[in-house]
Every structure is written in structure tokens, then in C-alpha cells.
Amino acid sequence: MNKKAILFFAVMSSILTSCNSEQSVETAPVMAPVTVRVSDFSVMEDDFSATRAATPVLDYEGVKILTLAFFDGTTEVYKATQLRDDNTTYTTFGEFSCSLPLGSYTMLVLGYGGTTPLTLTSATAAVYDGIRVRDTFSATQAVSVTNTDALELSATLNRLVAGLAVVSTDNRPATVTQIRTTVSAGSNAFNPSTGIATANAGLVNTVAVSGSGPVNPITYLFLTADEQTVTVTVDALNANNEIITTHTINNVPLKRNRRTRLTGALFSATAASNSFTVNGDWLTDYDFDF
């Protein structure tokens, strides 16, 4: 091979190397490290207790699961879930680390109870699919990643659900093994950014009960507005799912961040409906006769 040919191939090789290098720089996204410390978040319990104190989420045992997600419009860019009782899902519970391309995002954090993660499909759609609705908190905020500097974020989690407690004034018979609470409206599906239910078909919550004293099962649900009036049916069931007693209570007021208590003689089949009272907790006391 002569000198001209050698020079030609050397020049072409240099050009190709240069082009490949430029293409790599152009297509590779510029990433920024992002740390979200959920341990620094506060779970707002203002409306649930008389003390109205904020509690660090790491110390709040009611939050068993944390889910962090970033969305670019409707596109999920990052999502991770930590289970407090499963240390294989985190290094430090409440601390997430990831890398995001430069851009603008919606950050969503969900904190809730239970042992099974809910289904999160977007910043505006989530559902407790096939599992009980749990006490649920959420935080959402806009996040802009403008350079490659490390970014640390925090937010405040606020309660999204309404609570409905059934409090018996009589003792549980041995034949009763479950309490089934049916709510006529509200939903187990919700918009995590607003806390508003995305359906209004109601739900059914069945809770196993034991012991010889009174029972106090609670149902959580999402409402279609801050306040909603529903019909509640409470069935006492035996081990074969047969109804032992049933009570239907109309015009029960529910409110987000408030627990409404239905109190009465649950296991008496002849109890008059007006023997029950309703008392709302969490936000303010609420008494209701029916």
C-alpha cells in the first residue's frame, strides 16, 4: 500500500470516529442525580386528632408503603415502591435516589398502610384493585431539572381518605366471624393529585372479627367531593358468609380527613334504626341520629 492510500484511510478513520463521537453526544440524555428523602416529609394528622400535630413519616407506623413516581405529562419516567416491613425494597426506608433527564416533571409521593402496593397508572389515576382501601396520604409537586447539579426534594403528605367506623354497643356472638360494610357511593379508585374519587359505585369492605366484646371495624374510601352523603349497610356474617343480622343506615355524612362513627346495637336483629348514632372524629366531632 502506497503512502497516499495510507493517508486516505487514516483521514477517513478520523472522520468516522469524529462522527460517531458527535452522534453519541447528541443522543445521550443529560442526567441529573435526584434524591427524595421521604423521612423528611410530614404526615399531616391535623384533622384526625385533637393535638393536630404533624408527624415525620418515618415515625408514623400507619404508613407501611411508600411509592415515589415522576411523570413527564402522562409518561412515567421513574417509579419505585418501598415496603417498611421488607428491607430488600430499600437501603434506608424513606429515601429514594434516581437520575432524571433535564426537563419538567410532576413528582408524586403516596404513603399508605397495608402490605400490598396499590396500582398507580399515572399522576391522576390509582386504585386499590382487589385489596382493601387503606389510610392514604399523598404529596404532588412540579419539579424542574435544569442542570446536572444534585437535587434534593421534600414535601408534605396529606390524608386523602374519609373513614367510616362501625362501633357495636353489644358484644359479638360466637357465630359472627365477619362484619361486611357496604357503602353506596365513593370509590376505591382515585386521583392521587387531588384525592378525589374517579368513580362513584361505592365499595364493600369485609373485616374478620374475633373476641367476645364489641367490635369496631373501619372502612376507608375516596369521595367524589370534600363531603358526600351515602347509605351504609352493615351485615354480621357467620363463617359460611350467611347474614346473621343486617342494618341499613341512610343519609350518613362522610368528609375527607374525618372519621364518621356509626354506633349502635349491631348484633340485635330487632334493634330499631334510631338506636344508632353517628359521631365524626378526626376533623371535628359530628353527631348524627338515624
Backbone hydrogen bonds, N-H to C=O, Kabsch-Sander energy under -0.5 kcal/mol:
donor,donor_aa,acceptor,acceptor_aa,energy
6,I,2,N,-2.0
7,L,3,K,-2.5
8,F,4,K,-2.4
9,F,5,A,-2.4
10,A,6,I,-1.9
11,V,7,L,-2.2
12,M,8,F,-2.4
13,S,9,F,-2.3
14,S,10,A,-1.9
15,I,11,V,-2.1
16,L,12,M,-2.6
17,T,13,S,-2.3
18,S,14,S,-2.1
19,C,15,I,-2.4
20,N,16,L,-2.5
21,S,17,T,-2.0
22,E,18,S,-2.3
23,Q,19,C,-2.7
24,S,20,N,-2.0
25,V,21,S,-1.9
26,E,22,E,-2.1
27,T,23,Q,-2.0
28,A,24,S,-1.8
31,M,29,P,-0.6
32,A,100,L,-2.6
34,V,98,C,-3.4
35,T,151,L,-3.0
36,V,96,F,-2.5
37,R,35,T,-0.6
37,R,153,L,-1.3
38,V,36,V,-1.0
38,V,94,G,-3.8
39,S,94,G,-1.2
40,D,37,R,-1.3
41,F,38,V,-1.6
42,S,155,A,-0.6
43,V,55,T,-3.1
44,M,42,S,-0.7
44,M,157,L,-2.4
45,E,43,V,-0.6
45,E,53,A,-0.6
48,F,45,E,-1.8
49,S,45,E,-1.3
52,R,49,S,-0.6
55,T,43,V,-1.8
57,V,41,F,-1.6
59,D,56,P,-1.3
60,Y,56,P,-0.7
60,Y,57,V,-0.7
61,E,59,D,-1.0
63,V,60,Y,-1.8
64,K,62,G,-0.9
64,K,112,Y,-1.9
65,I,112,Y,-2.4
66,L,82,Q,-2.4
67,T,110,L,-2.5
68,L,80,A,-2.6
69,A,108,L,-2.5
70,F,78,Y,-2.5
71,F,106,T,-2.2
72,D,75,T,-3.1
73,G,71,F,-0.8
74,T,72,D,-0.5
75,T,72,D,-2.0
77,V,70,F,-2.9
77,V,75,T,-0.5
78,Y,70,F,-1.5
80,A,68,L,-2.3
82,Q,66,L,-3.0
83,L,86,D,-0.5
84,R,64,K,-3.3
84,R,82,Q,-0.5
86,D,83,L,-2.0
89,T,86,D,-2.0
90,Y,87,N,-0.7
95,E,92,T,-2.1
96,F,36,V,-3.0
98,C,34,V,-2.6
100,L,32,A,-2.5
102,L,30,V,-1.4
103,G,145,V,-1.7
105,Y,143,V,-3.3
106,T,71,F,-2.5
107,M,105,Y,-0.6
107,M,141,Q,-3.2
108,L,69,A,-2.9
109,V,139,A,-2.9
110,L,67,T,-2.6
111,G,137,F,-2.3
112,Y,65,I,-2.0
113,G,135,D,-1.0
119,T,127,V,-2.7
120,L,118,L,-0.6
121,T,119,T,-0.6
121,T,125,A,-2.1
122,S,125,A,-1.5
125,A,122,S,-1.0
126,A,190,F,-1.9
127,V,119,T,-2.1
128,Y,188,N,-2.0
129,D,127,V,-1.3
130,G,128,Y,-0.8
137,F,111,G,-3.2
138,S,158,N,-2.1
139,A,109,V,-2.1
141,Q,107,M,-2.0
143,V,105,Y,-2.9
145,V,103,G,-3.2
146,T,144,S,-0.7
151,L,33,P,-2.2
153,L,35,T,-1.9
157,L,42,S,-2.0
158,N,138,S,-2.5
160,L,136,T,-2.7
161,V,136,T,-0.7
162,A,221,L,-2.6
163,G,258,R,-2.4
164,L,219,T,-2.5
165,A,260,T,-2.7
166,V,217,P,-2.6
167,V,165,A,-0.6
167,V,262,L,-3.7
168,S,166,V,-0.6
168,S,215,V,-2.2
169,T,264,G,-2.5
170,D,264,G,-0.5
172,R,213,G,-2.3
176,V,173,P,-1.4
177,T,175,T,-0.6
177,T,237,L,-2.5
178,Q,237,L,-1.6
179,I,207,V,-2.6
180,R,235,D,-2.9
181,T,179,I,-0.6
181,T,205,N,-2.9
182,T,180,R,-0.5
182,T,233,T,-2.8
183,V,181,T,-0.5
183,V,203,L,-2.7
184,S,231,T,-2.2
187,S,222,F,-2.0
190,F,126,A,-2.8
191,N,196,I,-2.6
193,S,123,A,-0.7
194,T,191,N,-1.0
195,G,191,N,-3.7
197,A,223,L,-3.2
198,T,189,A,-1.5
199,A,189,A,-0.6
202,G,186,G,-2.8
203,L,183,V,-1.3
205,N,181,T,-2.7
207,V,179,I,-2.6
207,V,205,N,-0.5
209,V,177,T,-2.3
219,T,164,L,-2.7
221,L,162,A,-1.8
222,F,187,S,-2.5
228,Q,254,L,-2.3
230,V,252,V,-2.5
232,V,249,I,-2.8
233,T,182,T,-2.4
234,V,247,H,-3.2
235,D,180,R,-2.9
235,D,233,T,-0.5
236,A,245,T,-2.7
237,L,178,Q,-2.7
237,L,235,D,-0.6
238,N,242,E,-2.0
241,N,238,N,-2.1
244,I,236,A,-3.8
245,T,236,A,-1.0
247,H,234,V,-2.0
249,I,232,V,-3.5
250,N,248,T,-0.5
252,V,230,V,-3.1
254,L,228,Q,-2.8
256,R,226,D,-2.4
257,N,161,V,-3.0
258,R,255,K,-1.5
259,R,281,D,-0.7
260,T,163,G,-2.8
260,T,258,R,-0.6
261,R,279,N,-2.6
262,L,165,A,-3.4
263,T,261,R,-0.6
263,T,277,T,-3.7
264,G,167,V,-2.1
266,L,264,G,-1.3
268,S,265,A,-0.6
269,A,267,F,-0.7
271,A,268,S,-1.1
275,S,272,A,-1.9
276,F,273,S,-1.6
277,T,263,T,-2.8
278,V,288,F,-2.6
279,N,261,R,-2.6
280,G,286,Y,-2.0
281,D,259,R,-6.3
282,W,48,F,-0.7
283,L,281,D,-2.2
284,T,281,D,-0.7
286,Y,280,G,-0.8
288,F,278,V,-2.2
290,F,276,F,-1.0
